[in-house]
């Protein structure tokens, strides 16, 4: 298997960190409530700071790769999965987890599975070495990598939708 095979899933995981981190910086209230509900520190400045670090990690890891950054991405997704499991065990499945700021992402088993996929993509990217670095991947792609980036962005958007609207959640309600 070509080591850059994992660059797509890893780039999706990194993109989601940027989006979710930016959401927490923009609006920390939902994440503060979710953290507070399970007894974790939850001040607005802490959520904003964590969101800024999360977005920065996603951007740095997506562009630079390298084992330390990819392992940090794996650790963040593992922490997210643990938080969602804790929330579900404490009965918080109806409240927003605050993962995307204002977006109403509720804790679910789908959420845990997607976080685990982020862990797996990051570990695989770390094992693949520098060939998952965005510049190396784009150099191997046709049309300067534009189709690759469009496909990765589309995949990240679809995964975001899976977080926000997991299977079984009603999207539309009749009035």
NORLINVEN-V50444 format. One line per field, one symbol per residue. psi: psi as a letter, one per 40 degrees, with the letter a starting at -180 (. if undefined). A space follows every 10 residues. Layout:
BEGIN
psi=???
END
This chain:
BEGIN
psi=hhdededddd dddddddddd ddddddgedd dddddddefi hfiddddddd dddddddddd ddddaidddd dddddddddd ddddddddde ffediieedf bdighihidd dddddddddd dddddddeae eehdddddde iiffeddddd dddddddddd ddddgihehh diii.
END
